[in-house]
């Protein structure tokens, strides 16, 4: 008789998986743009990301949330946030891998694509600490609006040294950046901001007001929007001034938020806080837009990472769990679900890497110090100019941000269901993924904001041309995709009155982009299943309703060999 207290039929913890080398979809998504299959840095990130050591830090970082310390024992205002050691371990690895701002000063080929792959891999460990990493990455292109400020901050932002000391920038071996835009009364409408900036001379201003959301308040410097005499402007706000004194930065409270618990999100008030103008007065949105674009890219990468981790956990569990006389992973209904999740994840990964390649390509004509190739050539041999790739990025970024981020909660919920009750407990890691899954669809412009940004981009002929060029690369390869492209063109006939249908248009354009990438660079089985289900309506609207003729074993073997 079986021992009723013996532990049996439980999937072991995911271990011994190199997240890079065992992700065929990622390899194929990178291959058109750069030779990275043997990249030692990505192999190292993949190995550590799949290790027991990384897993041992992910949960404690979230089980021990940061603590706000507004004053020291003597009553002095300090406004500091204390973190668990596991948070610092995760941050140290991410900075050491150069996932924050290192690509902007790199002279290696395809630095932004390589960094995107690394960020995607490392984000699968724990998503919360990716916030300051992303904001640091995104701060650099905005800082380059002022040569003096860029020279002061960019070298330390690009450093691979994780330095938590509260010191002036000149005394630190590495710094991290954040941003403050959202206010209570405005939300995404940053032009409604009420924080004021009063000039005191030589580009220095005093800021008075608040920010309703200030993520990662422990970092060294922030890009902040405030109303200057000539309008909304952007400012560089250091936590510590050059003379060593603390800049007034009053943390009111930490947010009790949905999602990860490892990162700190706060409300902050400025009382005579020193800021240095970045760009012209009145040009705040135009100045900070490059930061927004870069963080949107990381929203797509982060969502693709959540999808991938959820997929791997679902496949791992079902391959080790018996039910109804056999392995769950061998059941036809479960195979349909897993294969459907796999093609959703691969489509997200393919689009994310295409966007990252466009960052390199659109900067190819610039100097190496800007992170470009320095020769005007577009990586991957596409024959497109840097200007054309910039136009592609302009239209594809809000498309991907809208669609990939919005699909993620749906996808992660289905993956969690594959684990059943085992996935509903915190120790499995799936609840963290699920709570985090809506985040990237909200930050840096929610669904409507990005859908409307798509319409704005389409009013520039070069943006539509860039999207059509991607479609032309596979024209005639699949009649179902061709029909979907025609549907898009018909919808664009009345672009001036398209706001009510903006989401429908953005979704279809994003799906066409994903379909074109899978047809070109994935396997026929994955591409056909994607086009049949997402574009030809041979799908039930929920995961696990792929056509019965889909070769499920082939797709699953590719997903996790």
C-alpha positions in Angstrom: 0.0 0.0 0.0 1.3 3.4 -0.9 2.5 5.7 1.9 -0.2 8.5 2.1 2.4 10.9 3.5 5.1 10.4 0.8 5.6 13.3 -1.5 5.0 12.1 -5.1 3.8 13.5 -8.4 5.1 16.9 -7.7 7.1 18.8 -10.3 10.7 19.6 -9.1 11.8 23.2 -9.1 12.9 24.5 -12.5 16.7 24.0 -12.6 19.5 23.3 -15.0 18.0 25.4 -17.8 20.1 28.0 -19.6 17.5 30.6 -20.5 19.5 31.7 -23.5 20.8 28.5 -25.2 17.5 26.7 -24.6 15.3 29.5 -26.1 15.2 28.7 -29.9 12.7 31.4 -30.5 15.0 34.0 -29.0 17.9 32.7 -31.1 15.9 33.0 -34.3 14.6 36.4 -33.3 18.2 37.7 -33.0 19.8 35.9 -36.0 18.6 38.3 -38.7 20.3 41.3 -37.1 23.4 40.0 -35.4 25.5 36.9 -34.7 24.9 36.4 -31.0 24.4 32.6 -30.7 27.8 32.2 -29.1 27.8 35.5 -27.2 29.5 34.7 -23.9 27.7 37.5 -22.0 24.3 36.3 -23.1 25.3 32.7 -22.3 26.3 33.8 -18.8 23.1 35.7 -18.2 21.1 32.7 -19.4 23.0 30.3 -17.2 22.6 32.5 -14.1 19.0 33.3 -14.8 18.1 29.6 -14.8 20.1 28.8 -11.7 19.0 27.9 -8.2 21.0 30.8 -6.9 18.8 33.3 -8.9 15.6 31.6 -7.8 16.8 31.8 -4.2 16.9 35.6 -4.5 13.7 36.3 -6.5 11.2 35.3 -3.8 13.0 36.9 -0.8 13.3 40.2 -2.6 9.5 40.2 -2.9 8.7 38.7 0.5 10.7 41.5 2.2 9.4 44.7 0.7 11.5 47.9 0.9 11.0 50.1 4.0 10.8 53.9 4.0 13.0 55.8 6.5 12.0 59.5 6.4 14.2 60.6 9.4 17.3 59.4 11.3 17.3 58.9 15.0 18.1 62.5 15.6 15.2 63.9 13.6 17.1 64.8 10.5 15.3 64.3 7.2 17.0 61.5 5.2 14.3 60.1 2.9 15.9 56.8 2.3 14.6 53.4 1.4 16.0 50.2 2.8 16.1 47.0 0.7 16.5 43.3 1.4 20.0 41.9 0.5 18.4 39.8 -2.3 17.3 43.1 -4.0 20.9 44.3 -4.0 22.1 40.9 -5.4 19.7 41.2 -8.3 20.7 44.8 -8.9 24.4 44.0 -8.8 24.0 41.3 -11.4 21.9 43.5 -13.7 24.3 46.4 -13.5 27.3 44.1 -13.8 25.9 42.7 -17.0 25.6 46.2 -18.4 21.8 46.0 -18.7 21.3 49.7 -17.6 23.1 52.2 -19.8 26.2 50.4 -21.1 25.0 50.2 -24.7 25.1 53.9 -25.2 28.9 54.1 -24.8 29.7 50.7 -26.2 31.7 50.2 -29.4 30.6 46.6 -29.9 28.3 45.7 -32.8 24.5 45.8 -32.1 24.9 47.0 -28.5 21.2 47.7 -28.0 20.0 44.4 -29.4 22.5 42.5 -27.2 21.3 44.5 -24.2 17.7 43.8 -25.1 18.3 40.1 -25.2 20.1 40.3 -21.9 17.3 42.3 -20.3 14.7 39.9 -21.6 16.7 37.0 -20.1 17.4 38.6 -16.8 13.9 39.9 -16.4 12.7 36.3 -16.2 14.4 36.0 -12.8 12.5 38.8 -11.0 10.7 41.8 -12.7 10.7 44.4 -10.0 14.4 45.4 -10.1 14.1 45.9 -13.8 12.4 49.3 -13.1 15.6 51.3 -12.1 17.6 49.4 -14.8 15.1 50.5 -17.5 15.0 54.1 -16.3 18.7 54.3 -16.3 18.9 53.0 -19.8 16.3 55.4 -20.9 17.8 58.5 -19.3 20.8 58.7 -21.6 19.2 59.7 -24.9 17.3 62.5 -23.0 20.4 63.7 -21.2 22.2 64.2 -24.5 20.0 67.3 -25.1 22.6 69.1 -23.0 26.3 68.4 -23.6 27.4 69.6 -20.2 24.9 67.5 -18.3 25.5 64.4 -20.4 29.3 64.7 -19.8 28.6 64.9 -16.0 26.2 61.9 -15.8 26.4 59.5 -18.7 29.8 57.9 -17.9 28.6 56.9 -14.4 25.2 55.8 -15.7 26.9 53.5 -18.2 29.2 52.1 -15.5 28.9 48.4 -14.6 29.6 49.2 -11.0 26.6 49.0 -8.6 27.3 51.8 -6.0 24.6 52.5 -3.4 26.5 55.1 -1.5 24.7 58.5 -1.2 27.4 60.8 -2.7 27.7 63.4 -5.4 28.0 62.0 -8.9 31.7 62.9 -9.2 32.5 60.6 -6.2 30.6 57.6 -7.3 31.7 54.6 -9.4 28.2 54.2 -10.9 24.8 55.8 -10.6 21.2 55.0 -11.5 18.4 57.2 -12.8 14.7 57.6 -12.5 12.0 60.0 -13.7 9.1 61.9 -12.3 6.3 63.0 -14.6 2.9 61.9 -13.2 1.0 64.2 -10.8 -2.3 63.7 -8.9 -4.4 65.9 -11.1 -2.9 64.9 -14.5 -1.9 61.3 -14.9 -0.9 60.7 -18.5 -1.8 64.3 -19.3 1.6 65.7 -18.1 0.8 69.2 -19.6 -1.6 69.5 -16.6 1.4 69.4 -14.2 1.4 72.0 -11.4 5.0 71.6 -10.1 6.8 74.9 -10.6 10.4 75.6 -11.6 11.8 79.0 -10.7 15.1 80.0 -12.4 18.0 81.1 -10.1 20.7 81.4 -12.8 23.0 79.4 -15.0 20.5 76.8 -15.9 19.7 76.1 -12.2 16.1 76.2 -10.9 14.2 75.6 -7.7 11.3 73.1 -7.9 8.2 73.2 -5.7 5.4 70.7 -6.1 4.9 67.0 -6.1 5.0 63.7 -8.1 2.2 61.2 -7.5 4.3 58.3 -8.8 8.1 58.3 -8.4 9.4 54.8 -8.9 12.7 53.7 -7.5 13.2 56.8 -5.3 16.5 55.4 -4.0 18.4 56.2 -7.2 20.8 59.0 -7.7 19.2 61.3 -10.3 15.8 62.0 -11.8 14.4 63.5 -14.9 11.5 65.6 -13.8 8.9 67.7 -15.6 7.9 71.1 -14.1 6.3 74.4 -15.2 9.0 77.0 -15.9 8.2 80.6 -16.9 8.0 79.6 -20.6 6.1 76.4 -20.1 6.6 72.7 -19.2 10.3 71.9 -19.1 12.5 69.0 -18.2 15.0 69.1 -15.3 17.8 66.9 -14.0 17.3 66.5 -10.2 20.2 64.9 -8.3 19.6 63.4 -4.9 22.9 64.7 -3.6 24.3 68.1 -4.8 27.9 68.7 -5.8 28.8 70.1 -2.4 27.7 66.9 -0.7 24.4 68.3 0.7 21.2 66.4 0.2 18.8 67.9 -2.3 15.3 68.3 -0.7 13.4 65.2 -1.9 10.6 64.5 0.6 9.3 61.0 0.3 5.7 61.0 1.6 5.0 57.3 1.5 5.7 54.2 -0.5 2.8 52.9 -2.7 1.0 49.8 -1.7 0.7 48.6 -5.2 -0.3 45.7 -7.4 2.5 43.8 -8.9 6.0 43.1 -7.5 6.8 44.1 -4.0 10.6 44.2 -4.4 10.7 47.7 -6.0 9.7 50.9 -4.2 7.2 53.3 -5.8 6.7 56.5 -3.9 5.0 59.9 -3.7 7.5 62.7 -3.4 7.3 66.5 -2.7 9.8 69.1 -3.8 10.4 72.1 -1.5 13.0 74.3 -3.1 14.6 71.3 -4.7 17.4 72.1 -7.1 17.0 71.0 -10.7 19.1 71.8 -13.8 17.2 72.5 -17.0 17.6 69.9 -19.7 16.7 71.3 -23.1 14.8 74.5 -23.8 12.2 76.0 -21.6 8.8 74.9 -22.8 10.2 71.8 -24.6 9.8 69.4 -21.7 7.8 66.8 -23.5 10.0 66.9 -26.6 13.1 66.6 -24.4 11.9 63.6 -22.4 10.2 61.8 -25.3 13.4 59.8 -26.0 13.3 58.5 -22.4 9.7 57.5 -22.8 10.5 55.7 -26.1 13.3 53.7 -24.4 11.2 52.8 -21.5 8.4 51.7 -23.8 10.8 49.3 -25.5 11.6 47.9 -22.1 7.9 47.5 -21.4 7.7 45.3 -24.4 10.8 43.4 -23.5 9.6 43.0 -19.9 6.2 41.7 -21.0 7.9 39.2 -23.4 10.0 38.0 -20.6 7.0 37.5 -18.3 5.4 35.5 -21.1 8.5 33.4 -21.7 9.0 32.6 -18.0 5.3 31.7 -17.6 5.5 29.4 -20.6 8.6 27.6 -19.4 7.1 27.1 -16.0 3.9 25.7 -17.5 5.8 23.3 -19.8 8.1 22.2 -17.0 5.3 21.5 -14.7 3.1 19.5 -17.1 6.1 17.4 -18.2 6.6 16.3 -14.6 3.0 16.0 -13.5 0.8 12.8 -14.0 -2.9 13.0 -14.2 -5.6 10.8 -15.7 -3.2 8.0 -16.5 -0.3 9.9 -18.1 1.8 13.0 -18.2 -0.2 16.2 -18.4 2.1 17.4 -21.2 1.0 14.4 -23.4 -2.7 15.1 -23.2 -4.1 16.5 -26.5 -6.0 19.3 -24.8 -3.0 20.4 -22.8 -0.7 20.2 -25.8 -3.1 22.6 -27.6 -2.9 25.0 -24.7 0.9 24.8 -24.4 1.4 25.2 -28.1 -0.9 28.2 -28.2 1.1 29.8 -25.3 4.3 29.0 -27.1 3.4 30.8 -30.3 2.1 33.8 -28.3 5.4 34.0 -26.5 7.5 33.6 -29.6 5.5 36.3 -31.5 6.2 38.7 -28.6 9.9 37.9 -28.5 10.3 38.3 -32.3 8.6 41.7 -32.3 10.6 42.9 -29.2 13.9 42.0 -30.8 13.0 43.6 -34.1 12.4 46.8 -32.2 15.7 46.6 -30.4 17.5 46.0 -33.7 15.8 49.2 -35.0 17.3 51.2 -32.1 20.8 50.1 -33.3 19.9 50.6 -37.0 18.3 54.1 -36.5 21.5 55.2 -34.7 23.8 53.6 -37.3 24.7 56.9 -38.9 25.8 58.4 -35.6 29.1 58.2 -33.8 30.1 55.0 -31.9 29.6 56.9 -28.6 25.9 57.2 -29.4 25.7 53.4 -29.5 25.6 53.2 -33.3 27.8 51.4 -35.9 29.2 54.7 -37.0 29.1 53.8 -40.7 25.5 54.5 -41.7 24.8 50.9 -42.4 21.8 49.1 -41.0 22.6 45.9 -39.1 21.2 42.7 -40.7 21.7 43.7 -44.3 18.1 44.9 -44.8 19.2 47.6 -47.1 17.2 50.2 -45.2 18.6 53.5 -44.1 18.9 54.7 -40.6 16.1 57.2 -41.3 13.8 54.4 -42.5 14.6 52.3 -39.4 13.8 55.4 -37.2 10.4 55.6 -38.9 9.8 51.9 -38.3 10.6 52.4 -34.6 8.2 55.3 -34.4 5.2 53.3 -35.6 6.2 49.8 -34.3 7.0 50.9 -30.8 3.4 52.0 -29.8 2.0 49.1 -31.7 4.1 46.6 -29.8 3.6 48.4 -26.5 -0.1 48.3 -27.0 -0.4 44.7 -28.1 2.3 42.7 -26.4 1.8 44.3 -23.0 -2.0 43.9 -23.2 -1.8 40.2 -24.2 0.5 39.4 -21.2 -2.1 39.1 -18.4 -4.3 36.8 -20.5 -1.3 34.6 -21.3 0.2 34.4 -17.8 -3.2 33.6 -16.3 -3.5 30.6 -18.7 0.0 29.4 -17.9 -0.8 29.6 -14.2 -3.9 27.5 -14.8 -1.6 24.8 -16.3 -0.1 24.5 -12.8 -3.5 24.5 -11.2 -3.5 24.9 -7.4 0.3 24.4 -7.4 0.6 27.7 -9.4 -1.7 29.6 -7.0 0.8 29.6 -4.2 3.5 32.2 -3.9 6.4 29.7 -3.7 5.7 28.6 -7.3 6.6 32.1 -8.6 3.5 32.3 -10.8 1.5 34.6 -8.6 4.3 37.2 -8.9 4.2 36.9 -12.6 0.5 37.3 -12.7 0.4 40.3 -10.4 3.1 41.9 -12.5 1.5 41.1 -15.8 -0.7 44.3 -16.2 2.1 46.7 -15.2 3.7 47.3 -18.6 0.4 48.0 -20.2 -0.2 50.8 -17.8 3.2 52.6 -17.4 4.5 54.9 -20.2 1.0 55.2 -21.7 -1.9 52.9 -21.2 -3.7 51.2 -24.0 -5.6 54.2 -25.3 -2.5 56.4 -25.2 -0.5 54.0 -27.3 -3.3 53.4 -29.7 -3.7 57.1 -30.3 0.1 57.4 -30.7 -0.2 54.9 -33.5 -2.7 57.2 -35.2 -0.4 60.2 -34.7 2.5 58.2 -36.2 0.4 57.2 -39.2 -0.2 60.9 -40.1 3.5 60.9 -41.1 3.8 59.2 -44.4 7.2 57.7 -43.6 5.7 55.8 -40.7 3.1 54.0 -42.7 5.8 53.4 -45.4 7.9 51.7 -42.8 5.1 49.4 -41.7 4.2 48.6 -45.4 7.9 47.8 -46.1 7.8 45.1 -43.4 4.6 43.7 -44.9 6.1 43.8 -48.4 8.9 41.5 -47.3 6.5 38.6 -47.1 3.8 39.7 -49.6 2.5 36.6 -51.4 3.9 34.2 -48.8 0.5 33.7 -47.0 -2.8 34.8 -48.5 -4.3 35.1 -45.0 -1.7 37.7 -44.0 -2.1 39.5 -47.3 -5.9 39.8 -46.6 -5.2 41.2 -43.1 -2.9 43.8 -44.6 -5.7 44.8 -47.0 -8.0 45.1 -44.0 -5.6 47.6 -42.4 -5.4 49.7 -45.6 -9.2 49.9 -45.8 -9.3 51.0 -42.1 -6.8 53.7 -42.9 -9.0 55.2 -45.6 -10.6 57.4 -43.0 -7.6 58.1 -40.7 -8.9 61.5 -39.6 -12.0 59.9 -37.9 -10.3 56.7 -36.7 -10.0 57.4 -32.9 -13.0 55.2 -31.9 -11.4 52.3 -33.8 -7.8 53.0 -32.8 -7.4 49.9 -30.6 -8.8 47.6 -33.3 -6.4 49.1 -35.9 -3.4 48.9 -33.5 -4.1 45.3 -32.7 -4.4 44.3 -36.3 -1.3 46.1 -37.4 0.7 44.6 -34.5 -0.6 41.1 -35.4 0.4 41.6 -39.0 3.9 42.6 -37.9 4.2 39.6 -35.7 3.0 37.3 -38.5 5.4 38.7 -41.0 8.3 38.2 -38.6 7.3 34.6 -37.8 6.9 33.8 -41.5 10.4 35.1 -42.2 12.3 33.8 -39.2 10.5 31.1 -37.4 9.5 27.6 -38.4 6.6 26.9 -40.8 4.7 25.1 -38.0 4.8 28.2 -35.7 4.1 30.7 -38.4 1.2 28.8 -39.8 -0.4 28.2 -36.4 0.0 31.9 -35.6 -1.5 33.2 -38.9 -4.3 30.7 -38.8 -5.4 31.6 -35.3 -4.6 35.3 -35.0 -5.3 36.5 -38.5 -7.5 34.0 -40.2 -10.0 33.6 -37.3 -9.5 29.8 -37.0 -9.3 30.3 -33.2 -11.8 30.2 -30.3 -10.5 33.4 -28.7 -9.0 31.6 -25.7 -5.7 29.8 -25.5 -5.9 26.1 -26.4 -8.2 26.5 -29.4 -5.7 26.2 -32.2 -6.8 24.2 -35.3 -6.7 20.4 -34.6 -4.3 19.9 -37.5 -1.6 22.0 -35.7 1.6 20.0 -35.1 1.6 20.5 -31.3 4.7 18.3 -30.6 6.9 20.2 -33.0 5.9 23.5 -31.6 6.5 22.3 -28.0 9.8 20.8 -28.8 10.9 24.1 -30.2 9.6 26.0 -27.2 11.6 24.1 -24.6 13.6 21.3 -26.2 
